[in-house]
Amino acid sequence: MLKGIVFASVMASTAALAADPIVGKWKQIDESTGQIRAIVEFSQESNGTLSATIVQRFTRPGMATVCEKCPAPFQNKPIDGLKVITQLLPSPAGDKQYVGGRILDPYLGKVTRLKARLSDNGRTLIGRDFTSNSTLGRTHTWLRMSN
């Protein structure tokens, strides 16, 4: 019995160590207003990539509730619960950088490339979306939520 409890504890702590540092809930900050736009939850997919899903939005009157302008398979899907970041991977350099991602803007209906960097204290994630050159992209800021 005791061996089973110890084994389960070791397995649980090993799994926790394997989780990527950005896994969890984050507040997405609107780049134009500085207000909280949404809460997204980053998770690790079975193939090792990271994704993020909208778990709560802070809407303003007139904001869309479905992804009307989005390409398939997102078109006309509810924005709440939508997976807006996919294919994000830790950089091979291991320097708190993330590369290779895709981000969906459900209001503009565009999917663009995404790279990101985690702050040294692990509390801020800064992302940059772009089509071909990241200097021509848009900056996104996520703030880690306390558990």
N, C-alpha and C positions, 0 to 999 in steps of 0.2 A: 504493500500500500504506500509506504513512504517513498519507495523507489519510483512509483508511478507519479507521485506528486512532484518530486524533484525533477523527473524527466519532463513533465508538463511545464514546469516553471522554466527550465532551461530552453525548451522549444519556444515558449512564448517570448522570452527575452531575446532569443536569436532572431525570431521573426520581427520583433520591434526594431532591432538593430538593422535589419535588412531594408526597412522602410526608408524611402527617400526623405530627405529633410523638408521637402515642400508638401508632403502628404498632409492633408488636414484642411481646415476651413480658413479662408482668407476674405477680408473685405476688399472689394474692388473699388478704387477711388476714381471718380470721374475726372478726367484730365482737364476739362474746361471749368468745372465748378469747384473742385476740391471736396465735393460731398461723396458720401458712400453711394455707389451706384448699385452694387449687388454683393451678395455673399456667394462665393464659389467654393466648391470643395474639390481639392486636388486629390487624385487617387492614382495608384500604380496599377497598370493593366497587367494581364497575365504575360504579355510579351515583353514586359520591362519598360514600356513607354509610360509617360505620365499624361493624364487627362484632367480636365476640370469641368465641372457641371454647375450650372446656376442652381443654388438651393433657395435663394430668396432675392427678390429685386425690390428696389426702392423706387417706385414709379412716380412719374409726374402726370398730371392730366394730359390725355391725348397720346400717351406712349403706347406703342403696339403691344399686344399680348401674344400674338403669333408671329412667326418668322415669315412674313408675307413675301419679302423681296429675296429670300434666301434660295440658293440652289438646292436641287435634290441632293440628299434625302431630307434636308432640313425644312424645305418649303412647307408653309402652313402648319408647322409643328408649334406647340405652345413654347414660349420662351422660358417659362419656369420649368426647370428640369432638363433643359437643353445642355448637351455636352458641347461647350464652346471652345475648348482647347483639346487637341489630340496630338499624338505622335511626338511629344516633347521628351527629350532624352538628356541625361546628364552629359556634359561635355567630356570627351575622352581625357582632357587635361586635368579633370577633377578639381577645378578651381571655382566651384560654386556657380558655374555657368551652365546653362541649358540651351540646347540647340535642336534644330530639325523639326520644331513644332509647327502646328497649324492652328490659327485662331479664327473663329467665326464672329463677325460683328452682326448680331441679329437685327440691328436697326438699319444698317446699310446693305445687308445681304451679301457681304463679301467675305471670302475666306482668303487669308493671307498667311505668309510665313511668320514664325515667331521664334525669337531667342530671348533669353532672360538671364538675370543674375541675382543670386540671393545675397543679401547684405551680410557683412561679417557677423553681426549679432543674430542672424537668422529671423529677424522680425519683418523685413521688407523684401519684397520680390519686385524687381523692376524688369518689365518686358518691353520688347520693341517689335512691333509688327511691320512688315514690309512686303513689297511684291518682288523687287529685284535687288534693291540696295537699302541696307538698314538706315543709312543717313537720311533717306527720304521717307521713312516710316513714321509711326506714331508711338508714343510712349504710354505704357500702362503701368499702374502702381497697385500692388496688393499688399495689405497689411495683415500679418498673422493675427488670428483671433486667439484669445486665451481659452484654454479648455475649461 
